[in-house]
Amino acid sequence: MSQNKVVAHYRDGRILKGVTVDFLPTNPTFHLTHPGASPAPEPVKVRVSELKAVFFVKDLGGRAKPAPRRQEFNPGKVVLGRKVRVVFSDGEVLLGTTQGYDAERQGFLVFPADTTTNNESIFVVKQAARQVSFI
């Protein structure tokens, strides 16, 4: 079973980092475990309805010195999917592409326009988005 490194951002500002093996975009919950913790802790049950987004990351430690996020697409790169701009309820803006947006679902996956970040993809929780627009 594949482990995904994720950073769960709650709408109240809390952040929880770990690995998950049971995240599905249609399920209301998933479990998160902190890797390397000894003794092995019990997984934390995460309720998607409490989240802003789930960031699937390359490294749980993040980048040593994160660069400012570019809010533009690389003009030399082919774009797969629909370009989307998400404005979260807290004012954060996310620019990327999506292939699976459905207004009836609890969320959707976005691949960030800025490929230099630690984020591989972001599951945006629909309730936490103030505005979703295709560009």
N, C-alpha and C positions, 0 to 999 in steps of 0.2 A: 504494500500500500504506500502510495506516495505522500510524503509530508510536504506541506506548503508552509513557508515562512510568512507570517502575517502580522500586521500591526492593526489592531482594532481600535478605531477612534469612536468614542462614545459621543453622543450629542451633548452631554453635560461637561465635556472637556477631558474626561479620563482617557487614558491610553493603556492598552494591554498588548504586550508583545509575546509571541510564541509560535508554536507550530500546530497545525491542524491536519487531520487526516479525514475529517468528515464534513467539510464545508460543501454545501450545495446551494446554488442561488435560489432554489425553491423552498428550502427548509427554513423553519422559523428559528432554529438554534443550531449551533455547532460547538465543538469543544476545543479548547486551547490549552496547550501544555508548554511550560517554559523548558526549553531544551537544556540539558546539562545540569539541571537542578538535582541535588542529591540530599536526601533520598528522593526518588522520583515522586513528584507531587501528583495529587489527584488533578485530573483535567478540570478546567473552569468551564462551566456551561455559559455560553454567550448567547444572548437573545438579540437577534438581528434588529428587532423593533426598537431597541435602545441605542442603536448605532447610527453614526453619521456615514461611515464607510469602512470597508475592510481593504487595507492596502496589502497586496501581495508583493513582497519585497525580495531583493537579491540577497540582502544581508540584514539580519536583525539589529546589528550594531549601527546601521546607517552609514553615512559617509563621514569621514573625519571632519571635513570642512564642506558642508553642503553649499553648493552654488545657488544663487537665486534661480527659482524655477522660471524657465522660458515659457512664455505664453504665446508660442507661435509654432507652426509646423515647419519642418525642414523642407525648403522648396525643392531640394534635390532628391527627396525620398518619396516613393510611391505610397499613397495612403490607401489602406485597406479598411473598408467599412465606411460608416458615415461620420463626418466630422461633427463633434458635439461640444457644446460649452455648458458646463454645469455651474450654477451659482448655489452654494450651500446656504442654509439658513443663517450661518454665522458669518457670511460674507466671503468665505474662501471661494476662489474660482478655479475650476479644473477644465483644461482644454485637452481633448483627445479624440479618439475614434471609438465607435461602438458598432457591434454587429448584431446585438440582441436587445435593443430597446423595445420594451412593451409596457405601455402605461398601466396595464392591469397587474403587472408583477410587482413584487416587493422591492426590486432593485434591478440593476443592470451593470454589466462590466464595461469599463472604459480602459483603453490603452492610452497612456499619456502621450501627448504630442512631443514632450521633452523626453527623448530617449536617454539622456545623460543622468537622469535621476536614479535613485535606488528603487523606485517603483517599477514593477513589471506590469501590473494592472491594478485597477481599483474597482471594487464592487461598491457602487453608489447605492445607498439606501434611499429609495424614492421619497420617503417621508422627511428626510433631512435635506432634500433639494428644494430650494426656493424657486429655481427656474432651470429648465432644461431646454436648450435651443439647438437646432441643427444649423450649421453654418456652411 
